[in-house]
């Protein structure tokens, strides 16, 4: 069974020119680039067993050398994921909700970032 992170990566990589990375931004890469990481997983249960329904949050951080480019990259992710439902690389996604958006600037590296946190609701297996 495919994990949510794998399905989302397969869905987004072509739209982001294969610059989507798990957990950490690699050193010396061309920007803009995006890092994603799982934030939380909630498994809903019935009285006697796991229901198979999952609410999982993923965070996406878009890094660029200008704020405009960070926002443009973030909007690609937002347009692909916000309110999505249907098949995604083998998973049946019930809904995707945009929960948070944060912008930042790191003066030491002169890199801008825009981060989104999405909640994915889907059934396992």
N, C-alpha and C positions, 0 to 999 in steps of 0.2 A: 504494500500500500504506500502511495506517495505521501510524503509529508507536505503540509501547507507551504512551508518555505520553498520547497522544491517546485511546487506548482506555480507559485507566484513568481519565482525566479524565471522559470521557463516562459511564463506569460509576458514578463516585462523586459527581459534581456534584449529582444530585437528592437523594442521601442527606445531603449537607452543605449544603443550602440555597444552592447555587451560590456557596459561599465557599471554593473550591479554586483556588489560584493557582500558576502556574509560577514557580520560582526565588525571587521576592521577595514579601514581604507588602506590599501597597499601603498608603500612608499614609491615616490617618483612615478606616479601615473598621470596620465592626461586628464585634466578636469574639463567639464563637469563629470562627476562620478557620484554614485549612490551606494550607501551602506544600509543593509537591513538587518534587523535582529528581532527575535521573538521576545516579547515583553511579559506576556502571561498566557496561560491556558486554563480555561474553566471547563470542566467536564460535567455536564448535567446528568443527574442520576434519577432513576425511579426509586421506589421503595426497596427494591430487591436487587437492582443491577444498574450498570452503566447504560445510559440511554443511547449512547453513540453520538449525541449532539454536543458540539464543541463550540465555545466562543474563545477565539484566540486573537490576541493583539500582536501586531507587528509594527515596529517603528522603522521608518525610512528617513534617512538623513541625506540630503542632497548638498554636495560641496562644489563650490565654484570660485573662480577668482573675482567675480563680480556678483553683486546682489541680484542684478537682473538675470544673469545666467542661472543662479541658484533657484530663483523663482520659476523661470521657464522650465527647468528640469523637474521641479516639484509639481508643476501643473501637468506635465506629461503623466506622472504617477497618479495624480488626483483624477485626471480624466479617464484613466484606465481602470481605476479601482473604486472610486466613490460610487456607491449605489449599484455596484456590480452584482449580478446574480446569474447563475447558470454554470455550465461546465468550464473548468479551468485546469487544463493539463491532467485530466483524469479525476479530479475532485468535483463534487457537486456543491457549489457555493450557494447558500441560501441568501446571504446578503453581506455587503461590506459597508461599514459605516465609518466615516471620518470622525475621529474623536477629538484630536488635538492638532494644532499647528503652531510651531515655534520657529522664530528666526533668530540668527546669532551671527556674530563676527568675531573671529579670533585674530587679534592684532599681531601676535607673534608670528603667525604664518600668513597673515593677510588673506585668509580664506573665509568666505561667507557660507552660511548654511541655512537651509530651510528643512525642518523636520516635520513629518506627519506621523500620527499614530492612528492606525486603522484597526477596527474590530471586525474579524471575519467570523461569520456564523455558518457552520456546515456540519454535515453528518459524516462520521468516520466510517470507512469500510464499505 
